[in-house]
Amino acid sequence: MEYRRAEWVRVPVGDDAARWATREKCLRVLVVVHNVTAATRLLDVLPLFDDDWRVQLLATCTGSSAFTAGTAELLADTGVPVLPWEQAAQTQVDSAANWT
């Protein structure tokens, strides 16, 4: 699914996101999933980051799998900001993890 730039996430990673920041610099970690199966594996490790305010988790789905139905909704239910793949590919992050 392609998003227009106007539909990109503005906070916490958009062009003017810094003006809305409520805490000091934190590490951005992007988790990349390809389908629902990969997203459910991700759900197993997300609780490890619940209380760590030094880490800003971001998620994206590449759209590369034939089985992407429901992936964006599952990610959105986690409370982690979900970036369109096009935005994620252009967003500077400190670390990225690929769940396949």
Secondary structure, DSSP 8 states (H G I E B T S, - for coil): ----GGGS--TTTSTTGGGG--SS--EEEEEEE-SHHHHHHHHHHGGGGTT-TTEEEEEEE-S-STT-TTHHHHHHTTTS-EE-HHHHHHS--SEEEEE-
